[in-house]
Amino acid sequence: ALWLFMLLAGCFLIYMSSDTMVVASTTKEPANLLERFYFTCYTISTLGMGDFEPGNNLSKILTGLLSFTGFILLTVAMTYLLNVINAVLQKKQLAFFISSMGKDPLSLYRFYTSNADLNPLLNHSSDLRQLIIQNASSYGYYPVVHYFLTTDRKYSVEVQVASLYEVLLKLQEDCQPESSQLAVNKSLQNAIAIYME
């Protein structure tokens, strides 16, 4: 937003530098202040309505560069914004996935130990590990995701991952050495460690 504002303000000031920078396309009369701002906005957005045009060679060069810059800036901004939104949704998905198995560490522990073989842990470990690693990657690529916080416990990924980690530590004590449950537990703990880094 700051880059776009600075680009808009800078180009508007340049278009204000001379009466012949922006002219009406039919009458070739110089554009007024509001019309120059309108032309600047349409040029940055690469839309162009055709009712105003560059009035001299310098203005034509500037308009060409501004259109290209606006296209690149808007494309990059939209791509980044969509990826950030996707990362925030993945963050909430991870939190909701963990909270759907238990609302607190105790209920989560009961869910995982509802079967003596720890089948719930084994059945969900792959999905959990994948979601945790995806979220860790998102934090690395899009640090702004850190600022999307919630007061709703079931959507708070920090609270849910901490609860899961606490349960994994307790389950580690309950697992037999060299068991598949212990291996799955360790792999989830490693994924959480990557996430925490």
C-alpha positions as CSV (number, residue, x, y, z in Angstrom):
1,A,0.0,0.0,0.0
2,L,2.9,2.3,0.8
3,W,4.6,1.6,-2.5
4,L,1.4,2.2,-4.4
5,F,0.7,5.5,-2.6
6,M,4.3,6.7,-3.2
7,L,4.1,5.7,-6.9
8,L,0.7,7.4,-7.3
9,A,1.9,10.6,-5.5
10,G,5.2,10.8,-7.3
11,C,3.6,10.3,-10.8
12,F,0.8,12.7,-10.0
13,L,3.4,15.4,-9.1
14,I,5.3,14.7,-12.4
15,Y,2.0,15.0,-14.4
16,M,1.4,18.4,-12.6
17,S,4.8,19.7,-13.7
18,S,3.6,21.1,-17.1
19,D,0.3,22.0,-18.7
20,T,1.0,19.8,-21.6
21,M,1.7,16.6,-19.6
22,V,-2.0,15.5,-19.7
23,V,-4.5,16.7,-22.3
24,A,-8.1,15.8,-23.2
25,S,-8.0,13.3,-26.1
26,T,-10.6,15.1,-28.2
27,T,-10.0,18.8,-27.6
28,K,-6.3,18.6,-26.7
29,E,-6.9,21.1,-23.9
30,P,-4.8,20.7,-20.7
31,A,-6.3,18.6,-18.0
32,N,-7.2,20.2,-14.7
33,L,-6.0,18.9,-11.3
34,L,-8.7,16.4,-10.8
35,E,-8.4,15.1,-14.4
36,R,-4.6,14.6,-14.0
37,F,-5.2,12.6,-10.8
38,Y,-7.8,10.6,-12.6
39,F,-5.4,9.9,-15.5
40,T,-2.6,9.0,-13.0
41,C,-4.9,6.4,-11.3
42,Y,-6.1,4.9,-14.5
43,T,-2.5,4.7,-15.9
44,I,-1.2,2.9,-12.7
45,S,-4.1,0.5,-12.8
46,T,-3.4,-0.1,-16.6
47,L,-7.0,0.4,-17.4
48,G,-7.0,3.6,-19.4
49,M,-10.3,5.0,-20.5
50,G,-9.0,7.0,-23.5
51,D,-10.6,10.3,-22.5
52,F,-7.2,11.8,-21.6
53,E,-3.8,11.2,-23.1
54,P,-0.1,12.2,-22.7
55,G,0.4,15.6,-24.2
56,N,4.1,15.6,-25.0
57,N,6.9,13.1,-25.6
58,L,8.1,13.1,-21.9
59,S,4.6,12.4,-20.8
60,K,4.3,9.5,-23.3
61,I,7.5,7.9,-22.0
62,L,6.4,8.4,-18.4
63,T,2.9,6.9,-19.1
64,G,4.4,3.9,-20.8
65,L,6.8,3.3,-17.8
66,L,4.0,4.0,-15.3
67,S,1.7,1.5,-17.0
68,F,4.3,-1.2,-16.9
69,T,5.3,-0.4,-13.3
70,G,1.7,-0.4,-12.2
71,F,1.0,-3.7,-13.9
72,I,4.1,-5.3,-12.2
73,L,3.3,-3.7,-8.8
74,L,-0.4,-4.7,-8.8
75,T,0.4,-8.2,-10.0
76,V,3.0,-8.7,-7.4
77,A,0.8,-7.2,-4.7
78,M,-2.2,-9.4,-5.6
79,T,-0.1,-12.5,-5.8
80,Y,1.5,-11.8,-2.4
81,L,-1.9,-10.9,-0.9
82,L,-3.5,-14.1,-2.1
83,N,-0.7,-16.2,-0.8
84,V,-0.9,-14.4,2.6
85,I,-4.7,-15.1,2.7
86,N,-4.0,-18.8,1.9
87,A,-1.4,-19.0,4.7
88,V,-3.8,-17.4,7.2
89,L,-6.5,-20.0,6.2
90,Q,-4.0,-22.8,6.6
91,K,-3.1,-21.5,10.0
92,K,-6.7,-21.5,11.1
93,Q,-7.2,-25.0,9.5
94,L,-4.3,-26.4,11.6
95,A,-5.7,-24.8,14.8
96,F,-9.2,-26.1,14.0
97,F,-7.9,-29.6,13.1
98,I,-6.2,-29.9,16.5
99,S,-9.1,-28.4,18.4
100,S,-11.5,-30.8,16.7
101,M,-9.8,-33.6,18.5
102,G,-9.9,-31.9,21.9
103,K,-10.6,-28.5,23.3
104,D,-7.7,-28.6,25.8
105,P,-4.7,-30.8,26.5
106,L,-6.6,-33.1,28.8
107,S,-9.4,-33.8,26.3
108,L,-6.8,-34.1,23.5
109,Y,-4.9,-36.7,25.6
110,R,-8.1,-38.6,26.2
111,F,-8.8,-38.6,22.5
112,Y,-5.4,-40.0,21.6
113,T,-5.5,-42.6,24.4
114,S,-9.1,-43.7,23.7
115,N,-7.5,-46.8,22.0
116,A,-4.7,-48.8,23.6
117,D,-2.8,-48.9,20.4
118,L,-2.9,-45.1,20.0
119,N,-4.6,-45.5,16.7
120,P,-6.0,-41.9,16.7
121,L,-2.5,-40.6,16.9
122,L,-1.3,-42.9,14.1
123,N,-4.3,-42.1,11.9
124,H,-3.9,-38.3,12.3
125,S,-0.1,-38.0,12.4
126,S,0.5,-37.6,8.7
127,D,-2.1,-34.9,8.3
128,L,-0.9,-33.1,11.4
129,R,2.7,-33.2,10.3
130,Q,1.9,-31.9,6.9
131,L,-0.2,-29.1,8.2
132,I,2.4,-28.1,10.8
133,I,5.2,-28.1,8.1
134,Q,3.0,-26.1,5.7
135,N,2.4,-23.5,8.4
136,A,6.1,-23.4,9.3
137,S,6.9,-22.7,5.6
138,S,4.2,-20.0,5.4
139,Y,5.7,-18.2,8.4
140,G,9.1,-18.2,6.7
141,Y,7.8,-17.0,3.3
142,Y,5.1,-14.5,4.7
143,P,6.1,-13.1,8.1
144,V,3.0,-10.9,8.1
145,V,1.0,-14.1,8.9
146,H,2.3,-13.7,12.5
147,Y,0.1,-10.6,12.9
148,F,-3.2,-12.5,12.1
149,L,-4.1,-13.4,15.7
150,T,-7.4,-14.5,17.2
151,T,-9.0,-14.5,20.6
152,D,-11.0,-17.6,19.8
153,R,-9.1,-20.5,21.3
154,K,-10.1,-23.1,18.7
155,Y,-8.6,-20.9,15.9
156,S,-5.5,-19.9,17.8
157,V,-2.8,-22.0,16.3
158,E,-0.3,-21.1,19.0
159,V,-2.5,-22.4,21.7
160,Q,-3.5,-25.5,19.8
161,V,0.1,-26.4,18.9
162,A,1.2,-25.9,22.5
163,S,-1.6,-28.2,23.7
164,L,-0.6,-30.8,21.1
165,Y,3.0,-30.6,22.1
166,E,2.1,-31.1,25.8
167,V,0.1,-34.1,24.9
168,L,2.9,-35.5,22.7
169,L,5.3,-35.2,25.7
170,K,2.9,-37.1,27.9
171,L,2.3,-39.8,25.2
172,Q,6.1,-40.2,24.8
173,E,6.2,-41.4,28.4
174,D,3.4,-43.8,27.8
175,C,4.9,-45.4,24.6
176,Q,7.0,-48.5,24.6
177,P,10.6,-48.0,23.4
178,E,11.1,-48.9,19.7
179,S,7.4,-48.8,19.1
180,S,5.7,-47.3,16.0
181,Q,3.8,-44.9,18.2
182,L,7.0,-43.5,19.7
183,A,8.4,-43.0,16.1
184,V,5.2,-41.2,15.1
185,N,5.3,-39.1,18.3
186,K,8.9,-38.1,17.6
187,S,8.2,-37.1,14.0
188,L,5.3,-34.9,15.2
189,Q,7.6,-33.4,17.9
190,N,10.2,-32.7,15.2
191,A,7.6,-31.0,13.0
192,I,6.5,-28.8,15.9
193,A,10.2,-28.0,16.7
194,I,10.6,-26.8,13.1
195,Y,7.4,-24.8,13.4
196,M,8.6,-23.1,16.6
197,E,11.9,-22.2,15.1
